[in-house]
Structures are given as C-alpha cells and as structure tokens.
Amino acid sequence: MKLENITQTRDATRRRYEDACGTAHALDLVGERWALLVMRELLLGPKRFSDLKADLPGISANVLTQRLEGLEASGVLLRRRLPPPAPAQVYELTPWGYESEPIMAALGRGAARSPGHDPTLPISPVSILISFRTMFDPVRAAGLAAAIGFRFGAETFLARIADGTIAVARDDLHDAQVVFEGSAPTLAAAVYGGQLDSVEAAGSLVVSGDRRLARRFCTLFPLPDKVEA
C-alpha cells in the first residue's frame, strides 16, 4: 500500500531531508541551527523567553521565536502560563522532549574529544550543570553521598550524589554541604580546568561549606582524551 503523502501539512519554509531514516527525521525535527541548544536550556525546567535569550547570547530574538515555534509544532516543547503571582509565559519540554538528554550527552561527550573544542567560550548555568550529569564518573564518586549547591545570580540548583549517581535540579540550598557561587565559566574553570584555587583567589568564584568536599567534587568529571589531530 502506498504511504499517504503528508508533506502538505509541513511548514513549507523548512527544508526537509525527505528520507525515511529515523536519523533524518530527527534532523527534520531538531536539526535547525540553535534548536538543540534551546532544548538544552530547558532540560532543568521551564524558562521564559527573556531567560532563554539571555542564556543563548548569540541568538537573535527573531531566530529564537522561530525555533520555539518550530519545536512546539513538532511536539518537543510547549508553552504554558505560570499561575499568579508571576503569570509569565514559559516554555517547557514535553516528556518526549526530555528524552533528548542522552542524545545531547552523547554528542557533548564525543565533541569534548575534539582538538578544536574551545572551553574558554561562554557557557550557561544549565549547560555546565548538564555537563556534570554527562561527565560524571561513578568510580571516582564511589562511597560518596553529598549535596552540592550552586548559585548563579538569583538561580539556585542542587546536585545530589549517591550510590554512584548524580541528580541535578533547581532547588533551594538548605541541604547543601558546599555551595559554589559565581558564573558558569568560572565554575567550568574550577572543575574542568583544575583552577579552583586561582578562581577563588581572583574572587570570581566563592566556595562556602565543606572545603574537602568541594575539592573532591571538582575531581568527579574527567574529560575524555582528545583524538589525534
């Protein structure tokens, strides 16, 4: 039986691969420039348009609007309005959209092996925290049970480590045994660059609480070896 042609229901302005392969269809859905990064920013919960724009500094408002509309039409995310007292409109991944994290983790881990990867470029708070879930080494974390807090301006997150796993979520810091406060790039320098002492000395990262735990935390995310150029 000939399959029904459904191309007339598609957005005529978007280029499609016209290929039945699942990978090709995935790129039809999320392959537009910025689409995966918009999804990445929503992996730790909903965000307002202005917050997405601030955490993706290279994207224009027009392109962000297009990507949000396209991802919503594809069923990857949805719009909803928060209840009072903050009745703002936010964008949130659907359950299907949240299933993209392992794909992004595999891409990120693979790309970290590239000799051309530049770790000094900007990185958002959500991006650095998602990278912790990606690069976490359960062997190095053996026997560790801890609550690690992060403060980026007004945003707070909590990572819980137990039984060789790490979970990260937006949360208050009441249970945190150690808190890192500063920017995402300085946190990346402390964890991935081994520069905890220097960024603290410069005042760009403040660490409070269990100092020994803070140092151990910074060792739990080894980077993979670079491929040969």
ChimeraX attribute file (.defattr): number of C-alpha atoms within 10 A of each C-alpha:
attribute: neighborCount
match mode: 1-to-1
recipient: residues
	/A:1	3
	/A:2	4
	/A:3	5
	/A:4	6
	/A:5	7
	/A:6	7
	/A:7	10
	/A:8	7
	/A:9	7
	/A:10	12
	/A:11	11
	/A:12	9
	/A:13	6
	/A:14	11
	/A:15	10
	/A:16	16
	/A:17	11
	/A:18	10
	/A:19	10
	/A:20	8
	/A:21	9
	/A:22	9
	/A:23	10
	/A:24	14
	/A:25	15
	/A:26	10
	/A:27	13
	/A:28	17
	/A:29	19
	/A:30	19
	/A:31	13
	/A:32	15
	/A:33	11
	/A:34	17
	/A:35	19
	/A:36	18
	/A:37	15
	/A:38	23
	/A:39	25
	/A:40	21
	/A:41	22
	/A:42	22
	/A:43	20
	/A:44	19
	/A:45	15
	/A:46	20
	/A:47	19
	/A:48	18
	/A:49	16
	/A:50	11
	/A:51	12
	/A:52	21
	/A:53	17
	/A:54	12
	/A:55	18
	/A:56	18
	/A:57	12
	/A:58	10
	/A:59	16
	/A:60	11
	/A:61	14
	/A:62	8
	/A:63	13
	/A:64	18
	/A:65	13
	/A:66	14
	/A:67	20
	/A:68	21
	/A:69	15
	/A:70	19
	/A:71	21
	/A:72	17
	/A:73	14
	/A:74	15
	/A:75	15
	/A:76	21
	/A:77	23
	/A:78	18
	/A:79	17
	/A:80	13
	/A:81	12
	/A:82	13
	/A:83	9
	/A:84	7
	/A:85	6
	/A:86	8
	/A:87	10
	/A:88	13
	/A:89	15
	/A:90	18
	/A:91	21
	/A:92	23
	/A:93	26
	/A:94	15
	/A:95	11
	/A:96	10
	/A:97	19
	/A:98	18
	/A:99	13
	/A:100	16
	/A:101	17
	/A:102	12
	/A:103	9
	/A:104	18
	/A:105	18
	/A:106	12
	/A:107	12
	/A:108	15
	/A:109	15
	/A:110	13
	/A:111	15
	/A:112	19
	/A:113	15
	/A:114	15
	/A:115	12
	/A:116	10
	/A:117	11
	/A:118	9
	/A:119	13
	/A:120	10
	/A:121	7
	/A:122	13
	/A:123	18
	/A:124	17
	/A:125	22
	/A:126	22
	/A:127	18
	/A:128	16
	/A:129	21
	/A:130	23
	/A:131	17
	/A:132	22
	/A:133	18
	/A:134	19
	/A:135	17
	/A:136	21
	/A:137	18
	/A:138	17
	/A:139	10
	/A:140	15
	/A:141	21
	/A:142	14
	/A:143	12
	/A:144	16
	/A:145	14
	/A:146	18
	/A:147	21
	/A:148	23
	/A:149	27
	/A:150	26
	/A:151	19
	/A:152	16
	/A:153	9
	/A:154	5
	/A:155	11
	/A:156	18
	/A:157	22
	/A:158	22
	/A:159	21
	/A:160	16
	/A:161	21
	/A:162	16
	/A:163	11
	/A:164	15
	/A:165	16
	/A:166	19
	/A:167	14
	/A:168	19
	/A:169	17
	/A:170	15
	/A:171	14
	/A:172	14
	/A:173	18
	/A:174	9
	/A:175	13
	/A:176	20
	/A:177	16
	/A:178	21
	/A:179	22
	/A:180	22
	/A:181	19
	/A:182	20
	/A:183	18
	/A:184	22
	/A:185	19
	/A:186	24
	/A:187	26
	/A:188	22
	/A:189	18
	/A:190	20
	/A:191	22
	/A:192	18
	/A:193	13
	/A:194	14
	/A:195	16
	/A:196	21
	/A:197	12
	/A:198	14
	/A:199	17
	/A:200	15
	/A:201	11
	/A:202	9
	/A:203	12
	/A:204	14
	/A:205	22
	/A:206	18
	/A:207	17
	/A:208	14
	/A:209	14
	/A:210	13
	/A:211	13
	/A:212	9
	/A:213	15
	/A:214	19
	/A:215	15
	/A:216	13
	/A:217	19
	/A:218	19
	/A:219	16
	/A:220	19
	/A:221	19
	/A:222	14
	/A:223	14
	/A:224	13
	/A:225	10
	/A:226	14
	/A:227	11
	/A:228	7
	/A:229	6
